[in-house]
Amino acid sequence: MNPFILATLLFALGLGTTITFASSHWLLAWMGLEMNTLAIIPLMIQQHHPRAVEATTKYFLTQATAAAMLLFASVTNAWVSGQWDIQQMTHPLPTTIITLALALKIGLAPVHAWLPEVLQGLDLTTGLILSTWQKLAPFALLLQITSPDHTILIILGLASTLIGGWGGLNQTQLRKILAYSSIAHLGWMILVIQFSPSLTLLTLLTYFVLTFSTFLVFKLTKSTTINMLATSSNKAPVVASLAPLILLSLGGLPPLTGFLPKWLILQELAKQDLALTATLAALSALLSLYFYLRLSYAMTLTMSPNNLPGTTPWRLPSKQLTLPLAVSASMAICLLPVAPAITTLLTF
């Protein structure tokens, strides 16, 4: 792709998200979301492959449906209450429709089916943008909506954690596994969004760091399936030894960074007398942990090919940048001891 066109698209992507962040009017927020969607579509389709075209078409139709629902709900709210302000959502009907529209935009269960299919058709770099940056604008709106009924968010959150765990169990494609991982993590965020918005923000930022480092590991080792992970130790021995720690951090095992948000969310749910919800969420984390362990096993505990072509790749110089991976991997593994400082910063 032409560098000038790429720069323009990335600028439009950032501008759309910024407009949604800065807006207090539903029409302006909708416009920012539309700019966001239209800017990423050329990035998704740049491979000129039938699978990429299919994924882009599915993404466009899904996002257009969600945007239409959001516009319809905001017009309905203005008709019923005379308010276009995002923080003045008082009527339960438009609030529920907007919550479902934003759930469709980010891929929450049960409106999640498009996300694994779309992510599977993209390259790892565009998939990383879709899994991280594209979640920011809808989450900014979800954080501002004061929902009168907590039940729908708890149902969406629990369904996402359970389906995100179950869906990834039988997968062999890494991008689909990361998509189900995304669904499960979003479920944890939605469970606590109405009780502690700062904790949701902490979970979102932690998820970004963990997902960023995981995508970079797969990109460095050029892996798209579990079988391809078995040769990682020949391509990048140090990365292959660190990758299980990153994956187990995604699963939420102590003493790694990924344990921090899950620990605090379970504590918050217990404070809100939602012991059953907390128990189901904690049990669903075991499902996710199983497929992270599968990836760790394939990467480090299997015998890699020891023939001459199989043992040479690590000797060849790599042209990929390793500094972003080094920084994000360190953060994905080592941030738990500074948890008090992080939580204090986010409560300001």
N, C-alpha and C positions, 0 to 999 in steps of 0.2 A: 504494500500500500504506500502511496505517495506520502512522505513525511508531513507535508503541509496539511493534507486531508486528515491524516491521523491526529495531528495537533489540534485541528479544528474540531474533530469529533470528541476528543478528550476534553477540550475546553467546554464544549456544549454539554458533555456529561457532567462535568463539575458545576457548570452554571445551572443546569436543571435542578440538581440536588440543593445548591445554595438558595435558589429561588423558593423551593419548598421549605427549607429551613427557616427562611426569613419571613415567610408569609403568615398572615393572620386571617386572610380571606380565603374561602374555599376555592374560588375560581383561580386565584393565583397559585395555590398549592397544586391544583389539578394541572395547570399549565406547566409547572415545574416537573411534575411526574411524566407528562407527555414528552417534554424535551428530553428527559432522561431516557425514556424508552426509544425514541426516534434516534438518539445519538448512539446507542449501543448496537442497533440493528446492523449497520454497515460493518461494525467490528466483528459481529457474529458470523456474517455471511462472507467474509473476505477469503475464506478457504476455497470457495467455488466448488464445493463438494456436495453431492446430493444429500448427504446426512446433515451437513451444515445448513443447507437450504430448508430442509424439513424442520430442524430444530428452531431456526429463525422464524419460520412461519408459525409454528406452535407458540413460540414466545410472543410474537406480535398479536396473535388472536387472543391469547390469554390476557395480556396486558391491556389490550383494547377493551375487552369485556370488563375487566376490573375498573378501568378508567370511566367507562360508561356507567357502571354501578355507582361509582363515587360521585360522578356529576349528577346522576339522578337523585341520590340521597341528599346531596347538599342543596339541590333545588327544592326538594321536598321539605327539607328543614327550613329553608327560607320562606316557603309558602306557609308552613304551619306556624312558625314562631317569629318570622320576620327578621331572622338573624343569619348573616353570612359568616360570622366570626367562628373560627375553628374551636375556640374555647367556650363558646356559648351553645354547644349542642345539648339541648334539653329534652327533646322528644325521643322516646326510646326506639321508634321505628327507624328514622334515618340514622341514628347512632349504630343500631345493629347492622343495617345494610352497609354503612361505611366500614365498620369493623370487619365484616366479611369480605368487602372489596379489597381492603388492605391485606387481609389474610391471603387472598388469592394472589395479590401482587408479590408477596414475599414467599409464598409456597407453604403455608401452614396446612396441616391435615384438617379436615378431609378434602380440601381443595388443593392438594399437593401434587396430583398425578403428572402435571406438566414438567415439574422441576427435574426429576431424574432423566426424562427423555430429552429435555433441552440440553442439559449439561453434558449428556453423553455425546451429543453431536458437535460440541465445541472443542477447540484446542484448550490447553491448560491455562494459558494466559487470560483468554476471554472468560473462561470458566471461573477463574479467580475473581475477575471484576464482577461477574454475575453473582457470585457467592458472598461477596463482601460489600463493595461500594453500592450495589443496587438495593441493598437492604436499608441503607441509611435514611433515605427520604420517607418511605412508608413508616419506618419506626419513629421518625420525628413526629409524624401525624398521630400515630397510635399513642405516643406519650402525652400528647396534648388533649386527647379525647377523654373526657370524664364520663365513663360508662356507668349508668345507674344500676346496671345488672352485671354482677361479677360472674354469674354462672356461665355465660357464653364464652368468656375468656378462659375460664378454668377447663371447660370442655375442649376448646380448641387446643389449649396447652397440653392437656393429658393425651388427647388423640395424637398430637404431633410427636410427643415423646415415645408413645407406644408404637405408632406406625413407623417412625424414624428408626426405631430399634429393630422391629420385625422385618421391615422392608430390606434392610441391608444384609440380612443373614445369608441369603442364598445368591448374592451377587459375586461376579468375578471381575466386573469392570470397575476400575478405581473411581472413575468419575461418577458412576451411579452410587457407589458406596459413599463418596463425599457428599452427594446430593441428599441421601438419607441421613447422613450425619448432620447436615445443615438443618433438615426438618426437625430432628430431635433437639438440637441446640436451640432453635427458635421456639420450640415448645416450652423449654425451661424458662426462656425470657418472658413468654406470654403468661406463664403461670404466676409470675410475681409482679407483672407490670402495673397492676392496680394497687398493690400494697407498698411497693418500694421502687419508684422509677429510677432512682440512682443505682440500685442493685441491677436493674435491667440494663442500664447503660454499662455498668462494669462487666456484666456477662457478655454483652455485645462486643465490647472492646477486646475482651479475652478471647472470644470466639474468632474475631478478626485475626489476632496474632497467631493463634493455633492453626487456623485454616491457611493463612498466608504461608507459614513455614511448611505445612504439609504439601501444598500445591508446588512450592519451590523444590521440595525434595523429589517429588514425582517428575517435575520438569527437568531437574538436573540429571536424574537417572533415566530419563526418556521412557517412563513406565506408564502404561495405560491399563494393564491387566495385572491380576495377582501373579500370574506365571512370570511376567516380565520383571517382577520385583526380585525374583530369585537370583538374577544376575547383577543386582545392585552392588554387592560387595566387591565385584570385579571392577565396576565402573567408578565407584567412589567409596572406598572402604570406610572413611571417617563418617561420611554422611549416613552410610548404611548402619553404622553402630549407634548413631544418634537418633535415627528415625524411629526406632521403637519407643524411645522416651517421649518423642513428640506425639506419637500415636496414642500412647497410654495417657498422656496429658489431655488429649482430646477426649479420651474415655472418662477422665475425671478421677484418676487414681492419685492419692497422696504419696509422696510429698511434692507432686508436680503442680504447675500453675493451674491446670484445668480443674483441680479439686476445689479451688477457692470459690468460684461462683456457685457450684453445686452445693457446697457446704453452707454458704450464706443463704441460698434460696431455701434449702430444707429447714434451716433455722427460722427463717421468716415465715414459712408456711406453718411451722409448728406454733409460732407466736399467734398466728391468725386462727388457731383451732382447726386447722385443716390437716389433721394427722393422716387421714386416709389418702388424701391427695399427695402428701409428701411421701408416703409409703409407696404408692403406685409409681410416682416419678423416680424414686430411688431404685425400685425393682426394674423399671424400664431402662435405667442406665446400664444394668447388667447385660441387656440385649446388645446395646451399642458396644460395650466393652468386648463382647465376644468377637465381633468382626474386626475390631482394632487389633485384638490378639492374633487373629488369622493373618492380618497384614504383617504384624511383627514377626510371626513365625516364618512366613514366606520370605521375609527380607533377611533375617539373620540366622535362623535355625535350620535352614535347608542347605544342602550341599550345592554350591554353585558350580557351573561347568569348569573343569580344570584342563580342558584342551587348550592349545595355543591361541586360537582366535578368541576363546572365552576369557583368557587371563590377560590379554594385552590392553583392553580399553583404558584401564586406569593409568597406564603409562603415557598415554597420549594427552597433550595439554588440552584443557577444557576452555572454551571461549565464553562460557557463561559467567555472569557476575555471581560471586559467592558471598559478598558482604551482606546483602539483604537477608540471605538465608542464615548466615552466622548470627546476625543480630536477632532475627525473629526466633530462631531455634533456642538461643540463650534465654530469651524472654519466655518462650513456651515451656521451658524446663524449670527455670530458677526463680520465678517471681513470688512464689508462695511465702517466703520469709518476710517480704515487705508488704504483706497483705494489710496490716494496720495503716500504713502510710497511704496506700492506694484508696482504701475505703474512706479515710479522712478527707483526701483530696476530692472525692466524688460527692461527699455530703455538703460541700460548700455551695 
